[in-house]
Amino acid sequence: MTDRAQAVLREALTLPLEQRADVAAELLASLDDEPATINPAAVEAAWGREIERRARRVMAGESDGEPWEDVRERVARRLTDR
């Protein structure tokens, strides 16, 4: 996910539940406009580039990451707060 997409996501997550649902519905509906053909090789290449980008950030000290236990706990809290 690009930095811009991450910023948009962070902002969207601050919206009230009903507005988040509206945004999610609009995003899902927009996928229907995309071509139905997906090139598996292109998807794999895109994931490879993303993994490389993330690994470079970690190795350069730009990203410390988060322990899995902390992430799992945060996600579980979000799911139970609904």
C-alpha positions as CSV (number, residue, x, y, z in Angstrom):
1,M,0.0,0.0,0.0
2,T,1.4,3.4,-0.9
3,D,2.0,6.1,1.7
4,R,-0.9,8.1,0.2
5,A,-3.2,5.1,0.5
6,Q,-2.1,4.5,4.1
7,A,-2.8,8.2,4.9
8,V,-6.3,8.0,3.4
9,L,-7.0,4.8,5.3
10,R,-5.8,6.3,8.6
11,E,-8.1,9.3,8.0
12,A,-11.0,7.1,7.0
13,L,-10.6,5.0,10.2
14,T,-11.3,8.2,12.2
15,L,-14.8,8.6,10.8
16,P,-17.9,7.5,12.7
17,L,-19.1,3.9,12.0
18,E,-21.8,4.9,9.5
19,Q,-19.5,7.1,7.5
20,R,-16.8,4.3,7.4
21,A,-19.5,1.9,6.2
22,D,-20.5,4.4,3.4
23,V,-16.9,4.8,2.3
24,A,-16.3,1.1,2.4
25,A,-19.4,0.5,0.3
26,E,-18.3,3.1,-2.3
27,L,-14.9,1.6,-2.5
28,L,-16.3,-1.9,-3.0
29,A,-18.7,-0.7,-5.6
30,S,-15.8,1.0,-7.5
31,L,-14.2,-2.4,-7.9
32,D,-17.0,-3.5,-10.2
33,D,-15.8,-0.9,-12.7
34,E,-12.3,-2.6,-12.9
35,P,-11.6,-5.1,-15.6
36,A,-12.4,-8.7,-14.6
37,T,-9.1,-10.0,-15.8
38,I,-6.3,-10.2,-13.2
39,N,-2.8,-11.1,-14.3
40,P,-1.4,-13.3,-11.5
41,A,2.2,-12.6,-12.6
42,A,1.6,-8.8,-12.3
43,V,0.1,-9.3,-8.8
44,E,3.1,-11.4,-7.8
45,A,5.5,-8.8,-9.1
46,A,3.6,-6.0,-7.3
47,W,3.8,-8.0,-4.0
48,G,7.5,-8.6,-4.6
49,R,8.1,-4.9,-5.0
50,E,6.1,-4.1,-1.9
51,I,8.1,-6.7,0.2
52,E,11.3,-5.2,-1.1
53,R,10.2,-1.7,-0.3
54,R,9.2,-2.7,3.3
55,A,12.4,-4.7,3.8
56,R,14.6,-1.7,2.7
57,R,12.8,0.6,5.1
58,V,13.4,-1.8,8.0
59,M,17.1,-2.3,7.0
60,A,17.6,1.4,6.7
61,G,16.1,2.0,10.2
62,E,13.2,3.9,8.8
63,S,10.6,1.4,10.2
64,D,10.8,-0.5,13.5
65,G,7.7,-2.5,12.8
66,E,5.4,-3.7,15.6
67,P,5.4,-6.9,17.6
68,W,2.7,-9.3,16.3
69,E,1.2,-9.6,19.8
70,D,0.6,-5.8,19.8
71,V,-1.0,-5.8,16.4
72,R,-3.2,-8.8,17.1
73,E,-4.4,-7.1,20.4
74,R,-5.2,-3.8,18.6
75,V,-7.1,-5.6,15.8
76,A,-9.0,-7.7,18.4
77,R,-10.0,-4.5,20.3
78,R,-11.2,-2.9,17.1
79,L,-13.3,-5.9,16.2
80,T,-14.9,-6.1,19.6
81,D,-15.6,-2.4,19.8
82,R,-18.0,-2.6,16.8
